[in-house]
Amino acid sequence: MQNILKIDSTDTLIVALKDLKKGEKVSWDDEEYVLKTDVKAKHKFATREIPVGGVVSLYGVPVGKAIKAIAQGAAVTVDNIKHFAAPVSLDDSESYQWDVPDVSEWKDATFKGIIRGDGRVGTANYWLVFPLVFCENRNVQKVTDALNEALGYADNGLKDFAHQLAASSGERQASVRPFPHLDGVRCFTVTSGCGGATSDSMTMCDVLAAYADHPNVAGVTVFALGCEKARIVDFRAALKKRNPDFNKEIIYFRQQDWDSEEKMMRDALKATYGAIQKTPVAERVDVPLSHLKLGVKCGASDGFSGISANPAMGLVSDWLVALGGASGLAEFPELCGAEGDIVKRCMARELKEKFLSLMKHYEHVANFFDTSISDNPSPGNIADGLITDAIKSAGAAKKGGRAPVSAVCDYAEPMAESGLSLVCTPGNDVLAVTGLVAAGCNAVIFSTGLGTPTGNPIVPVLKISTNSAIAKRLADMIDYDCGPIIDGTPLPIISRGLFKILIEAASGSYKVKADRLEQSDFMLWKRSLDL
């Protein structure tokens, strides 16, 4: 195994693939370096002396500026470099040319999808329950739990274990599922809907409308209180804006219209059960891969993310786009430092302008709170080699492949039907996945170097590891290991395996680990303030 990696021939930083010691000699091509400091695996060292103010590069782009002189062979740290990115211009003289990958081996490939009445394709089939305000969170959870228990979808593993601890007699019998075509009843709770800026409540309605309209949802039960900012009328308006032809079964319960919570809850259960009974049976059928809408995400990243899992995901994204499918690249703070490359790939000037406008607005809000989106790297990121946001972003952007940008979407806006879309979300794991699904993704690939339990209520989230150690240690959480890339396995081989398991997850023949662990996470991005 090679112990170092120079990603681009122009880079002034080299990645350590394993722990290296001070005084150790390492070489790349015809260059030899004597290490002036210890360099931990996933961290980087300088290929030449860097003066104060000198720029360091990785992935072929600037990723930092020296705040102290750095000797050749010395590790870069938060103490000797800071975030730096090259200026961005809208006036590139050359148009972007994409070398479209050969996808002939998949031209006739299909996945088992669920075709809705309007022709859109889902990768799952859930009844969804949600509130319009946080006051109704408890009722949403109680109805969902009761239905899943009665319909045979509940995972009673912990309950069974608790019964064993209490010496309860006998084992629980597996429930018979009366609706085998339904994948389950899913819910989520909210922290918004009232008590904050009206704009946040209206944005919440937009996101909830996107989830209700999602092709992975068969029907919806909505709980409201009656005095909240996010009223039923507002949600209905958002739903009509999202899809004027929305025709799924949707049931509303507004608690202040009832004189008994118990009666309301019983009626909610009865009405939802009846609606599920009437819902058309959704059979999976073979559909072209062009009906897949992929979301790409990274979280709990490490210094290997940008050289293993993210490039593998990026290649899958490119293959899918070349086949006529769609991919969504989120996490705008993790494009901070990669803006130049992203702008070059935008196919129209208005896309470039919208992307930069969203980035500037994001930075403006961050500045109001005396911070910057370049503060994105977490302590865990930094400890594992992502010293600046530009280093993190240059690697994070790899998960979007090299396809041209077809659309730029603000939060809760629908992504393009095909091609690569930029989806404005925070870097926060749950917020970003929530936003990707609101944009229309029907499958998500999520890379992690340190491990994260993020999932989604209605869309399969495929977790992939950047290194084999985390894949082994968190085997119940990780679906696919990209670590062999670090050991020298060619990227296309690992990416083909990833594409295969993505198709299986979209077909329902592979149950992602997040769903097995009931990691159904949902979190709204509140872009203003609480009152």
FENDA-V240686 format. One line per field, one symbol per residue. ss: DSSP state (H for helix, E for strand, C for the rest). psi: psi as a letter, one per 40 degrees, with the letter a starting at -180 (. if undefined). A space follows every 10 residues. Layout:
ss=???
psi=???
//
This chain:
ss=CCCEECCCCC CCEEEECCCE CCCCEEEECC EEEECCCCEC CCCEEECCCE CCCCEEEECC EEEEEECCCE CCCCECCCCC EECCCCCCCC CCCCCCCCCC CCCHHHCCCE EEEEECCCCC EECCCEEEEE ECCHHHHHHH HHHHHHHHHH HCCCCCHHHH HHHHHCCCCC CCCCCCCCCC CCCEEEEECC CCCCCECHHH HHHHHHHHHH HHHCCCEEEE EEEECCCCCC CHHHHHHHHH HHCCCCCCEE EEEEHHHCCC HHHHHHHHHH HHHHHHHHCC CCCCEEEEHH HCEEEEEECC CCCCHHHCHH HHHHHHHHHH HHCCCEEEEC CHHHHCCCHH HHHHHECCHH HHHHHHHHHH HHHHHHHHCC CCHHHCCCHH HHHCCCCCHH HHHHHHHHHH CCCCEEEEEC CCCCCCCCEE EEECCCCCHH HHHHHHHHHC CCEEEEEECC CCCCCCCCCC EEEEECCHHH HHHCCCCCCE ECHHHCCCCC HHHHHHHHHH HHHHHHHCCC CCHHHHCCCC CCCCCCCCCE C
psi=hieihhdide ieiihheihi iheihiihbe hihhheiihi heiiiheihh iheihiiiee iheihheihh iheiiiieee iihhiiihie fhdhihhhgh ihfdeedeii igihhideei hieigihhhi ieiddedddd dddddddddd eeehhedddd dddddefihi iihhihhegd eheihiiiii eaeieahddd dddddddddd ddeheehdii hhhiddeidg iddddddddd ddgdehfihh hihhdeeieh dddddddddd dddddddehi hhihihiiee ehhhhhiiif iaeedeecdd dddddddddd ddeeaiihha gddeeheedd ddddeheidd dddddddddd ddddddddff aieeedhidd dddfegdidd ddddddddee aeiihdihhi heiiiidiah ihhhiidhdd ddddddddee heihhhiide hifhaidehh hhhiieiddd dddfdedhdh heddddeehi dddddddddd ddddddeeeh hiddddefgg ihhihhebii .
//
